[in-house]
Amino acid sequence: MANAGGRQAAGGVGPAFGAKPTSAGKEAKDVRQQYIFLNIIGSGSFGKVHKVQSRTNGRIFACKEIDYAKMSEKEKKLLVHEVNTLKELSHENIVSYIDRFVERENAKMFIVMEYCENGDLARYIKRHKTDRRYIAEEKIWSVFVQLLHALNYCHSLHKHDDTGTHKVIHRDIKPGNVFLTRDGSIKLGDFGLCRSLGELSQAKTNVGTPLYMAIEVLQKQSYTEKADIWSLGCVIYELCALQPPFVASNMDSLKAKVKQGARPAIPAHYSSDLSAVIDSMLNSNFNSRPSAAELLNHRKIIEMSERMKNAGMTGAGMQAAANPPAPVQAPASAAAPRAGEALAALKNEAANIGNPVDVAQKERELKEWEERLQQREQQIRAREEQVERALVSGKSNGGAYKYKM
């Protein structure tokens, strides 16, 4: 049994959820003995995600509480596979598995993982889109480098069991599954759909998020780890364009757009290098897509990696240079002066009522509210700029913010 906050020793989770506990499976009562449950930070169809604190060392983690009572046998097998795969993955740019507990009487499993405070790329992209601000190219290359290291690790051959060597395909790479630590380091998470792929073999099941699915997966053809490269291309494209490369209202329309390659070019201020590498990843012929290892040899990727190393980085995860350039500002923020508009509207309303005393009082209150709002916006902006700087200058650290089931 591992100490709280430590990685558990080897031992798989067996498919027989109802079996008696063994040394490989701990009763769920242990989870509350080892962790303090703080609050719920996410939910899904099969359970919740809690923010927890180790009673041993005070560290913060995320804990998936999964109700497997209503799961099909296939879903249970996927859950078992997720846990066993997570246990085998150890990389600075992958959300780490910490421990797991089983509560058989209530048909629940608890998976303890890293906790990343700064959210995911989906939220990061949404914030920039709302503010009508493009993401600086340096930051995009930084994210790209770190995700490539994570995928290169997964796609390399690993010894999983006595049956032979296997590759790990994530199969659901999307902005919502890429997490940011407090210092801006990148972590690939949510391996719920991943699978081990024997050398030279091709998978055939249709899984993942449609907007980021490779063309061969959408067409229900056999696929390899190159499907992850397509999905990564979609993520890097979205960091540039602030929207996915292929958007459609239904699956048939999406398939048609993907087949035709009908996607807008990324904004013109981004470099031709970035545009070309995205094009290479979104090649409809998966055999012609570069591998993660090949992409790591791209000139710009090597340059960014060197910058990270020169900044004192350690390990394969890569950390970025200490003094990044100022962020690229795309169209200026279109945020409306809501407090001022509200003040004017309430002035109007009060004047119509004909009560000048109320008008003056409302004006004072709204001015105070406007000042507080401006202070809050400044705090949010300062925090956002800190995260943006960290994307280029951050150092790898533990953690995961919000986990999706």
C-alpha positions in Angstrom: 0.0 0.0 0.0 1.4 3.4 -1.0 1.6 6.3 1.3 -0.7 9.2 0.6 0.7 11.3 -2.1 2.9 8.5 -3.4 2.7 6.3 -6.4 1.3 2.9 -5.8 3.4 -0.2 -6.3 2.6 -2.4 -9.2 -0.5 -4.5 -9.3 -3.4 -4.2 -11.7 -7.0 -3.6 -11.2 -8.8 -6.8 -12.1 -12.0 -6.9 -14.1 -13.9 -8.7 -11.4 -15.2 -5.6 -9.5 -17.1 -7.7 -7.1 -14.1 -9.9 -6.1 -12.7 -9.8 -2.6 -10.0 -7.2 -1.9 -6.5 -8.3 -2.7 -3.1 -6.6 -2.2 -3.8 -4.9 -5.5 -7.0 -3.3 -4.5 -7.7 -1.2 -1.4 -11.0 -0.6 0.3 -12.5 2.8 -0.2 -12.5 3.5 3.6 -8.8 4.0 3.1 -9.3 6.9 0.8 -10.9 9.0 3.5 -8.3 7.9 6.0 -5.6 9.1 3.7 -7.2 12.1 2.0 -9.4 15.0 3.2 -12.2 15.7 0.7 -12.4 19.4 0.2 -14.9 20.2 -2.6 -16.3 18.9 -5.9 -14.5 20.3 -8.9 -16.2 18.4 -11.7 -18.8 15.9 -12.6 -19.8 13.5 -15.4 -22.2 10.7 -16.3 -20.5 8.2 -14.0 -19.5 10.3 -11.0 -17.8 13.3 -9.6 -14.3 14.7 -9.2 -13.2 15.9 -5.8 -10.4 18.2 -4.8 -8.6 16.3 -1.9 -5.7 16.9 0.4 -3.3 14.3 1.6 -3.4 13.8 5.4 0.2 12.8 5.3 1.9 15.7 3.5 -0.8 18.3 2.9 -0.5 18.1 -0.9 -3.6 18.7 -3.1 -4.8 16.2 -5.6 -7.9 15.4 -7.7 -9.9 12.3 -7.0 -12.3 10.8 -9.5 -15.2 9.1 -7.7 -16.6 6.7 -10.3 -19.9 4.8 -9.9 -19.6 1.7 -11.9 -22.9 0.1 -10.9 -24.7 1.1 -14.1 -21.7 0.6 -16.4 -21.8 -2.0 -19.1 -19.2 -4.7 -19.1 -17.4 -2.8 -21.9 -17.4 0.4 -19.9 -16.0 -1.5 -16.9 -13.3 -2.9 -19.0 -12.4 0.6 -20.2 -12.3 1.8 -16.6 -10.0 -1.0 -15.6 -7.8 -0.3 -18.7 -7.7 3.4 -17.9 -6.4 2.7 -14.3 -3.9 0.1 -15.4 -2.6 2.4 -18.2 -2.3 5.4 -16.0 -0.3 3.4 -13.5 2.2 2.6 -16.2 2.6 6.2 -17.5 5.2 8.4 -15.9 6.1 11.6 -17.7 6.4 15.3 -16.7 3.8 16.3 -19.3 1.2 13.7 -18.4 -1.2 14.0 -15.5 0.1 11.5 -13.0 -1.8 8.6 -11.4 -1.3 8.6 -7.7 -3.5 5.9 -6.2 -6.8 4.1 -6.5 -9.4 2.7 -4.1 -12.4 0.4 -4.6 -15.7 0.6 -2.6 -17.3 -2.7 -3.6 -20.5 -2.4 -1.5 -21.4 0.8 -3.3 -19.8 -0.1 -6.6 -17.5 2.9 -6.6 -13.9 3.4 -7.6 -11.7 6.3 -6.5 -8.8 7.4 -8.7 -6.4 9.9 -7.1 -4.4 12.0 -9.6 -2.4 15.2 -10.0 -4.3 18.5 -9.6 -3.6 21.3 -12.0 -4.9 24.7 -10.7 -4.8 26.7 -13.9 -7.5 24.9 -15.9 -7.4 23.4 -19.3 -6.6 24.7 -22.8 -10.4 24.9 -23.6 -10.9 27.5 -21.0 -7.7 29.3 -22.0 -8.8 29.4 -25.6 -12.3 30.5 -24.7 -10.9 33.4 -22.6 -8.8 34.7 -25.6 -11.8 34.3 -27.9 -14.0 36.3 -25.5 -11.4 39.0 -25.3 -10.8 38.9 -29.1 -7.1 38.4 -28.4 -4.9 35.9 -30.3 -2.5 33.7 -28.5 1.2 34.6 -28.9 3.0 32.3 -31.3 5.8 31.7 -28.7 3.2 30.2 -26.3 1.7 28.0 -29.1 5.2 26.5 -29.8 5.7 26.0 -26.1 2.5 24.1 -25.7 3.3 22.2 -28.9 6.7 21.1 -27.6 5.4 19.8 -24.3 2.5 17.9 -25.9 4.9 16.4 -28.4 7.1 15.1 -25.6 4.0 13.5 -24.0 2.9 11.9 -27.2 6.4 10.7 -28.2 6.5 9.0 -24.8 3.1 7.4 -25.2 3.8 6.3 -28.8 7.1 4.8 -28.0 7.1 1.0 -27.4 6.5 0.1 -23.8 6.5 -3.3 -22.1 3.0 -3.7 -20.6 2.8 -7.5 -20.0 4.0 -10.8 -21.1 2.1 -10.6 -24.4 4.6 -8.3 -25.9 5.3 -4.6 -26.6 2.6 -2.0 -26.9 2.1 1.6 -27.9 -0.4 3.8 -26.0 -2.8 5.8 -28.2 -4.6 8.5 -26.3 -7.6 8.7 -28.8 -9.2 11.8 -27.3 -6.8 14.6 -27.5 -8.6 17.9 -27.3 -8.2 21.3 -25.5 -10.3 20.1 -22.6 -7.9 17.2 -22.0 -4.8 19.4 -21.9 -4.2 20.9 -18.5 -2.1 23.8 -17.2 -0.2 23.7 -13.9 0.2 26.8 -11.7 3.4 27.7 -13.4 2.0 27.1 -16.9 3.5 23.7 -17.7 1.4 21.5 -19.9 -0.1 18.1 -18.9 -1.9 15.7 -21.1 -4.7 14.1 -19.2 -7.9 12.0 -19.3 -6.7 8.7 -20.7 -10.1 7.2 -20.3 -10.3 6.3 -24.0 -6.7 5.3 -24.5 -5.6 1.8 -25.6 -2.5 -0.2 -25.9 -1.7 -1.0 -29.5 0.6 -3.9 -30.3 3.4 -3.2 -32.7 2.3 -3.0 -36.4 -1.3 -3.4 -35.4 -4.2 -1.1 -36.2 -7.2 -0.3 -34.0 -10.7 -0.2 -35.4 -13.1 1.2 -32.7 -14.6 4.6 -33.2 -13.9 6.7 -30.1 -13.0 10.2 -29.1 -14.5 13.7 -29.7 -15.8 14.1 -33.3 -14.4 17.6 -33.9 -10.9 16.4 -33.2 -11.2 12.9 -34.7 -8.9 11.9 -37.5 -10.5 11.3 -40.9 -9.7 7.6 -40.7 -11.5 7.3 -37.4 -14.5 9.3 -38.6 -14.7 6.9 -41.6 -14.5 3.9 -39.2 -11.3 2.7 -40.8 -8.3 1.1 -39.1 -6.0 3.6 -37.5 -2.7 3.9 -35.7 -1.0 6.4 -33.3 -1.1 8.8 -36.2 -4.7 9.5 -35.2 -3.3 11.3 -32.2 -1.1 13.4 -34.5 -4.3 14.6 -36.4 -6.0 15.5 -33.1 -2.9 17.3 -31.9 -2.9 19.2 -35.2 -6.5 20.2 -34.5 -5.5 21.5 -31.0 -2.6 23.6 -32.4 -4.8 24.9 -35.1 -7.4 26.0 -32.5 -4.7 27.7 -30.4 -4.1 29.9 -33.5 -7.6 30.4 -34.9 -9.5 30.2 -31.5 -11.8 27.6 -33.1 -11.5 24.0 -34.3 -10.4 23.5 -37.9 -13.6 21.7 -38.9 -16.9 22.9 -37.5 -20.3 21.4 -38.5 -23.8 21.1 -37.2 -24.0 17.3 -37.7 -21.7 14.3 -38.2 -22.4 13.9 -42.0 -21.5 17.6 -42.6 -18.4 17.2 -40.4 -17.2 14.1 -42.3 -17.7 16.0 -45.6 -15.7 19.0 -44.5 -12.9 16.8 -43.1 -12.8 14.7 -46.3 -12.6 17.9 -48.4 -10.1 19.5 -46.1 -12.4 22.5 -46.0 -10.9 24.6 -43.2 -9.9 28.3 -43.1 -6.2 29.2 -43.0 -4.8 30.2 -39.6 -4.6 34.0 -39.1 -2.0 35.6 -41.4 0.2 37.0 -38.6 1.3 33.5 -37.6 4.5 32.1 -39.3 4.6 29.9 -42.4 6.5 27.4 -40.2 3.5 27.0 -37.9 1.0 26.9 -40.7 3.1 24.2 -42.6 3.5 22.0 -39.5 -0.3 22.1 -38.9 -0.9 21.2 -42.5 1.4 18.2 -42.2 -0.5 16.9 -39.1 -3.9 17.3 -40.8 -2.8 15.3 -43.8 -5.7 13.0 -44.8 -3.3 10.2 -45.5 -2.2 9.0 -42.1 0.9 7.4 -43.5 2.1 10.8 -44.6 1.6 12.5 -41.3 4.8 13.0 -39.3 5.3 11.0 -36.0 5.8 12.7 -32.7 9.5 11.8 -32.9 9.8 13.3 -36.4 8.0 16.5 -35.3 10.5 16.9 -32.4 13.1 17.2 -35.1 11.4 20.2 -36.7 13.6 23.2 -36.7 11.3 25.5 -34.7 10.6 22.7 -32.2 14.4 22.2 -31.7 14.8 26.0 -31.3 12.1 26.1 -28.6 13.5 23.1 -26.9 17.0 24.7 -26.8 15.5 27.9 -25.3 13.9 25.8 -22.6 17.1 24.0 -21.9 19.1 27.2 -21.7 16.6 28.5 -19.2 17.6 25.7 -16.8 15.0 23.1 -17.6 15.3 19.6 -16.5 13.7 16.4 -17.9 11.9 15.7 -21.1 8.9 17.8 -20.2 10.7 21.0 -21.2 10.3 24.4 -19.5 10.5 27.7 -21.3 12.8 30.6 -21.4 12.8 33.0 -18.5 12.1 36.2 -20.4 9.4 35.7 -23.1 8.5 38.4 -25.5 5.4 40.5 -25.0 2.1 38.7 -25.9 0.8 39.1 -29.5 -2.3 41.2 -29.3 -4.9 40.4 -32.0 -8.0 42.6 -32.4 -8.5 44.7 -29.3 -10.8 43.5 -26.6 -14.4 44.2 -27.3 -15.5 44.0 -23.7 -18.3 46.5 -23.2 -18.1 49.0 -20.2 -20.9 47.2 -18.5 -20.7 49.0 -15.2 -21.0 52.4 -17.0 -23.9 51.3 -19.0 -25.6 49.9 -15.9 -25.1 53.2 -14.1 -26.6 55.2 -17.0 -29.6 52.9 -17.2 -30.3 53.1 -13.5 -29.9 56.8 -13.5 -32.5 56.9 -16.3 -34.8 54.6 -14.5 -34.6 56.5 -11.2 -35.1 59.8 -13.0 -38.3 58.5 -14.6 -39.6 57.5 -11.2 -38.9 61.1 -10.1 -37.0 60.4 -6.9 -33.7 62.4 -7.0 -32.6 61.1 -3.6 -32.7 57.5 -4.9 -30.8 58.6 -8.0 -28.0 60.0 -6.0 -27.9 56.9 -3.7 -27.9 54.5 -6.7 -25.2 56.6 -8.4 -23.0 56.3 -5.3 -23.6 52.5 -5.0 -23.0 51.9 -8.7 -19.8 54.0 -8.7 -18.6 51.8 -5.8 -19.6 48.7 -7.7 -17.9 49.9 -10.8 -14.7 50.5 -8.9 -14.9 47.0 -7.4 -15.5 45.6 -10.9 -12.6 47.4 -12.4 -10.3 46.1 -9.6 -11.6 42.6 -10.1 -11.0 42.8 -13.9 -7.4 44.1 -13.2 -6.8 41.1 -10.9 -8.2 38.7 -13.5 -6.0 40.3 -16.2 -2.9 40.1 -14.0 -3.6 36.4 -13.3 -4.2 35.7 -17.0 -0.9 37.4 -17.9 0.9 35.4 -15.2 -0.5 32.2 -16.7 0.5 33.4 -20.3 4.0 34.1 -19.1 4.2 30.8 -17.4 3.3 29.0 -20.6 6.6 30.1 -22.0 8.7 30.4 -18.8 7.1 27.9 -16.5 8.8 25.0 -14.8 7.2 21.5 -14.6 5.3 21.0 -11.4 2.6 18.7 -10.1 -1.1 19.4 -10.2 -4.6 19.1 -12.4 -7.5 21.5 -12.1 -10.7 20.2 -13.4 -11.1 16.6 -14.6 -13.8 15.4 -16.9 -15.3 12.0 -16.5 
